[in-house]
């Protein structure tokens, strides 16, 4: 890859003005800014709306002993016009609360959404879900545990959560993951990582049992 004429970072952005234009369940900010260009010059003033979503953690549930995957199903208003309907198959996920680490958050969400308290947490990656206009940063994990005989309805009543945990054979999930209700980035990235690392996770489990 050829060298860029200028290496750019946060110091090359000048935020001239920032206002909160919506403060509800989510927050929307309006920014006026300019930034340095690759030729070293500066842009003119740019106006952008920024959807403030905060940080989240997500985890794909996997049982390496029985080769099972756990996915949760719940209502998602953003998918209300999906051809599959607004009930999505997803990895376990939740929003970071003040004072929590991403690993602490995903352990809490695993218990609330799937009844899982004994998982090993393996970091996968951290990424912005849609950086063109949203600040959401997702910490993605794999959570390994025994899923045999698990499944059912979970979630917190005081948050109106109605979450169903599906426990499915890995081959079945992989066969349909690109043409199903698992139509969101965290789930697809987590499942693709699991495809690449499935055998090593199974081998690790076998060595632990030996």
Buried (B, 14 or more C-beta within 10 A) or exposed (E): EEEEEEEEEEEBBEEEEEEEEEEEEEBBBBBBBBEBEEEEEEEEEEEEEBBBBEBBBBBBBBBBBBBBBBBBBBBBEEBEEEEEEBBBBBBBBBEBEEEBEBBBBBBBBBBBBBEBEEBBBBEBEEBEBEEEEBBBBBBBBBBBBBBEEBBEEBBEEEEEBBBBBBBBEBEEBBEEBEEBBBBBEBBBBBBBBBEEBBEEBBEBBEEEEE
